[in-house]
């Protein structure tokens, strides 16, 4: 290796032993926090998000700044970021693989209306609020339209994996309300990522006119993936039969497709995560490969790589930046816009479509869950320079608040529903 290459590698990982210590500290704190939050009926992702926030300048960096600088010096963050990005690419690949495209094609009228409202209303409210606050919080080089479109999309996102986990924990996954919530979230996530892909291309290009080439390239890429890559993978799965996925070579082919797809979308000026997600969409469904990939790869992503992403997000979040009553008021306004747009909007749509108020509020609360996916979106915005550090911190707090509130609110509504049922039965017997 040349001296220049050695120097570049040293810049990337200035202290390998420090990186190992950082990973060990992050994972240890996540393992300690997870059972504590489980007692509060919160999924593991909440514990990991909170650990990330506590490790950052909002807590650890504020209480012990010298120790924080020693454990997480600025020069070490690029290496941590790159490892977490690998985790995100694998995570988005799994999300795309588990997206039931066939189900989206046959989505019911009720779920379709609720899904559309859950996207349009928060998008409109979020983009309007961002346009108004643009002159206060936008980075200098970001136009009003770019910030408004990005904020609108960020407000529209639902954390599909967290939603499924909460439904499972609550025993609602196999119920009618659970099926409806999953259908709405799946449709909304697919639409949200497509919108975000277009907005990212515009933001990186500088204008709609300049974004024409990457957007056309994105369309061509999508057509090739669906008409060439997907049939080839399906043919391979058919030829291999039940053995497909058992051999390491099969997993290797999927990883090559995932990484190549991520590379293409990154080169097109969108983002590598979109390519990973779309590569997952092209994968054959209901095969042994899906089960093997989930059994071998997903535990590494969940136990190792995603906690590093949460920690890295926490290291970029500083509550101290929200340093005045006006900024805290703006943060509460962002939270209110998020809740009204996504939660209340979805609930009203569900009620108008004929569900009971109790079921409607359950749908609204569940779709208002943001969690990990929101952090992914916000980190994309910060990396692109669309979000300022202050606005990023405000949005992270909003994502935490809406996700933290989901399980307790769902439990509260279910308890009230159960109480009403018992009271009705008692009255009928009387």
N, C-alpha and C positions, 0 to 999 in steps of 0.2 A: 504494500500500500504506500502511495506517495506521501510525502510530508504534508501536502495540502489536504489530502483526504483524511489523514490522521487528525489534522487540525480541525477540519469540519466535523468529524465524528466527536471530537472533544467538546466542540461548541454545542453539539446536539445533546450529548449526555456528559456534562462536565464532571460528574461524580457518580459513577454507577452504584457505589455503595450507598450514597444518599438516596438515590432513586429506589433502591430496594427497601431502605428504611421507611421512606414515604409510603410505599405500597403497603408495607407491614402495618404501619400506624393506621392508615385509612381502613384496611380490612379488619383490623382488631376492633376499632371503634364501631364499625358497621355491625360486626357480630355482637358486640355488647348492646348496641342500641336496638337491634331488631326485636329481641324478646320483650324489651321494655315497651316498645310501641305496639307490639302484638297484644299486650294486655289492654291497650287502649283501642283494640280492634282496628288498628291501622296497618296497612300492608308494608312489606319490607322496604318498598321504594320510598315511603315517607321517612323511615328511619335513616336511609342512606342520603336523602335530600337534606335532612336536618344535620347529619354529620358533616356533609360538605359545607353547609352554611356555618357551622360552628368552627370548622377548621380555617375559615377564611378571615379576612380583616374585620368582619362584623363581630367576631367573638375572640378567637384565639389571637389574632393579630392586634386586637385592641387591648386585651388583658395582658398579654405577654409578647409585645412587639419584637423584642430581641430574640426570644426563643422561636417565634414564628418565622423570623427572617433567617434563622439558623436552619430550621427544618424545611422551610419552603422558600429558599432564595429565588429571586426572579429568574436567575439564569437556569434554574432546574425545571421551570414550568413548561418550556417547549417539549421536553421529553415526555412529561406527564400528559401533555395535551395530545401528542402523537399516539401514545398507547391508548388513551381514552377514545380517540377517533377510530382506531381499529375496532374497539368494542362497539361503537355506534354503528359502524358499517355492518358488522355482523348482526347487531340488534335490528336494524332497519331491514336487512335481508330476511330475517325471521318474521318480522311483522308483515312484509309483503307476501311471504310464502303462506302465511296463515290467513291472509285476506281471501275470503270466499268470493271469488269473482262471479261464479255461477249464482250465488245467493244475491249478489248485487243486481244481476240482470233480472231476477224475479222478485225484487224487493216489493213489499206490499204498498198499497196506496197510503196507508196510515204512516208507515215508517218513512216513505218518500217525502211526504209533506212535512213531517216533523224534522227530518234531516235537512231539508231545504231551509226551513225557518231557522234551525239551529246554526246554519251557516250565514244566511243573509242578514239576520238581525244583528248578531254580534259583529259581523264584518262592517255593517253600516255604522253602528254606534262607535266601534273602535276606530275606524278610519276617520270619522267626523271628529272625535275627541283628539286624535293625533294631529289632524289638520289645524285644530284650534291651538294646540300646545306646541306646534312645530317650532315657533320662534324661540321658545324657552328651553327646550330639551333636545332638539335635534343637533347632531354633529354639524360642524360648519359646512361640509361639502354635500350634505344630504338635502335633496329637494323635498318640498312639502308633499308631493304626490307619492314619492317612494316611501316616506315614513308612514303616510296614511294607509297605503296599500298593505305594507308589512304589518302594521299594528292591527289593522282589520283582520288580516289572516291569522295573526297570533291569537286574537280574541276568539276565533272560530274553532280552534283546535280542541279535540277531546283526546285524552290519554287512553287509547283503546286497550293496551295491556293492563293498565291499572284498573280500568273499568271492569274488565273481565275478572280480575283478581278480587275486587270488592264484591261483585255479584256472586262469585264462588264462596267467598267468606260468609256472605249473608244468606246463602242457600237459595239464591234467586236465579242462578244461571240457567236452570232448565225450565223456569216458569215462563208464562206468557210475557210478563213485564221485562224479564231478563232477555228473552229473545228479541223483543222490540227494541230494547236499549242497545243490544249488540248490533242489530241491523242498522239502526240510526247512526251509531258511532262508526261502523265500518264504512258506510256510504259517506259520512262526513269527513272521515280521515282521508279516504281516497280523493275526494274533491278538494280538501284542504291542501294536500300535498301537491296536487296538480296546479292549483292556484299559486302556491308558494314557489313552485318551480318556475312559473312564468314571471313572478315578481322578482325572484332572485336573478333571473336572466336580465330583466330590465334594470335592476339596481346595479349589477356588475357592468352593464353596457353604458349606463348613463341616461338612456332615453328609450322610448318605445321604438323609435326609428332605428337606432343602433342595435336594439335587441332583436331585430328582425332575423338576422343571420343565425344567432344561437337558438331562437325559437323554432325556426324552420329546421335547423339541425336536430333539435329535440324531437320534433314530429317525425322526421326520418328515422331517427334512432328508435323511437317507440314502435314505428311500423316494422322495422327490421327485427326488433325483439319479439314482437307478437306473431309475425308471419314467417320468420326464419328460425330464430333461436328456440322459441317455444315448441314448434313442431318437431325440431331435431331432438330436443330433450324428451319430448313425449315418445318419439320413436325409440330412443335409447331405452327409456323406461319399459316400453312394451317388449322390446327385444330381450332385455335382461330379466323381465318378469319379476317374480318374487325375490330374486337375488339382487335386484337393483338397490343400491345403497349399502349392501353388506361389504363390498370391497372398498378399501381406502381410495382406489382410483376413482370410484364414483363420487365420493365426497370431494376429491381433488378437482373433478370436472365442475362441480357446483361452485366451488370456491373460485375457480378460474373465471367462470361466467360472472359471478358476483363482483370480483375485483375489476374485470374488464369493463363491465357495465358502469361501475362507480368511476373508473378512470375516464370513460367517454363523457359522462355527464359533467365531470369536473372540467374537462377540456372544453366542453361546449359553453362553459361559463355559468352553469347552474349550480350544482353541488354534488359531491360524491355520494352523499346520503340518498339522493333521489335515485341514482343509478343502482345502489344496493337494494333499495326498496323495490324498484321495478324488476330487478333480477329475481327477487323473491316471487313476484307476481307471475313470472314466466315458468316457475318450477312446476313439475308434475305434482298433482295432488294425490293424497291418500296412498302414498307409496311407502315402502320400507325406508327409503332414503330420508323422507321427512322425519320419520320416527328416530332413525339413527342420528341424524343431524341434531335433532332436538335433545337426544339423550347424551351425545358426546360433546357437542359444541355449546349448547345453551347454558349448561351449568357453569362453564368457564366465563361466558359472557356475563351471566347474572352474578356470580360470586366474586369475580375478579375485575373485569373490565368496566362494567357499568358503575360500580362504586368509585372507580377512579374518575369517571366522567362527572359524577356528582361532586366529588371533592374539588375537581378542577373548576366546575361551575361556582362552587362556594368560594374558591380563592379569587374569583373574578367579581364576586358580589360584596359590596360594602354598604351596610346599612348606615354607616357614618356619613355617606354621601347624601343621604336624606336628612339634612342637617337643620331644617327649619320647619316651623309649623305649616308654612305654605306647601313645602315639599311633601310632608306627611298628608296634608289635605289632598294633594294631587294623587298620592298613592292610594288613598281611600277612594278617590274618584275612579281611578283605574279599576280597583276591585269592584266598585259598584257597577261600572259599565260592563265588566266581565260577567258578573252575576245576573244582572238584568238582561243583558243581551243573550247569553247562552242558556242560563238556568230558567229565568222567568219566560223568555221567549219560547223555549222548547215546551215548557209546562202549559202555557196558554195555547200553543198549537195543538198539543195533545188533547187538551180539554175541548177545544173547538172541534176536533175530529171525533169526539164522542167518548173519550175515556173518562173515568171518574176523576174528581179533583185529587184524591189520594194518589192514584196511579200517575196522573199528570205531573204532580210534584216530584214523585219518585223519578220519572223520566228526566225532568229538568235538572234535578240534583245530580243524577248519574252522568248526564251529558256535560255538566259543568265541571267534571273532573278533568284536570289538566296534567299534573304530574310530570313524568319523565319526558313525554313528547313535547310538552310546552318548553321545557328546558332545552331540548334539542333545537327547537325553532328559535328560541331567544339567543342561544349561542351562535346560530347561523347569522342572526341579525347583528350581533356584536362583532363577529368576525368580518362581516361585510362592511362594517362601519355605519350601518343604518341606525343602530341604537347607540346612544351615548352610555357611558358607565352608570350614570344616574338613572336613566330610563330603564336600563337593563336590570338594575337593582330593584326598582319599583315593580317591574314585571315579574321578577323572580319571587318577590314577596306575595304577589297576587297568585302565582301558580301554587305556592305553598299553602296559602290560605284556602283556596278553593278545593285543593286536594285533601287537606286536613279535615275540612268540614264535611266531606262526602259521607264517610261511614257513620259518624254520629247522627247526621241528619236523616240518613236512610233508616237507621235503627229507631230514631224518634218517631218517624212517620209510621213505620211498621208497628211500633208499640201502640200508637194511637189507633191505628186500624184494628189491631187485635182487641183493644179496649172497647172500641165501638161495637165490634162483633159480639163480644161477651155481654155488653150491656143490652144489645138487641135481643140476644137469646134469653137473657134473664127476664126482660120485659115480656117476651112472647110466652114464657113459662108461667109468668105471673098472671 
